[in-house]
Amino acid sequence: MSVILAFAGSNSSSSINYALVKYTVSLIEDHDLNLLNMVNYPFTMFSEDAEKEDGYSNSLKELYSEIQEADGLIISVNEHNGGQSAYFKNLVDWLSRLDRGFVKDAKILLMSTSPGKRGAIGSLERTEKMMTRFGAEITATFSLPSFKENFDTEEGITDQELAAQHQQALKQFLSKI
């Protein structure tokens, strides 16, 4: 049985990307699932001074270990001003300093959503490039535009075409792990 680690690239308590990840995980059977809420993973802003003075936090080491133990990752990234959130970029900065190959050979389903019509596609594209640079294999991507119009907490993705695209991306990811 494969182990899947799932989280959003947001530390917001009302993260719509976390809602998308939580929904996605609810569709998976026959795998060990580990869903993380990043609200519980605060990290100081990366700097070489902080790294030298304080080293790596236990939270960072724990997250790194969970990434290493997983057979696949499901990540949904949010977008701030057309790019990755400062939280997610900072998280990647810390992880890559701990081990530059922190996602080497990792199979990733990369998703994004936003209230806007582009569905945080800019952040998704930047994250895909960054993660492949660190050795990850992005097995599938999915972007959900206009979150409030296309997602319901009870039903999930309400637009049939988008729901089918999501299912296909999930199926492709699961076939690789």
Buried (B, 14 or more C-beta within 10 A) or exposed (E): EBBBBBBBBBBBEEBBBBBBBBBBBEEBEEBEBBBBBBBEBEBEEBEEEBBEEEEBBEEBEEBBEBBBEBBBBBBBBBBBEEBBBEBBBBBBBBBBBBBEEBBEEBBBBBBBBBEEEBBBBBBBBBBBEBBBEBEBBBBBBBBBBBBEEBBEEEEBBEBEEBBEBBBEBBEBBBEBB
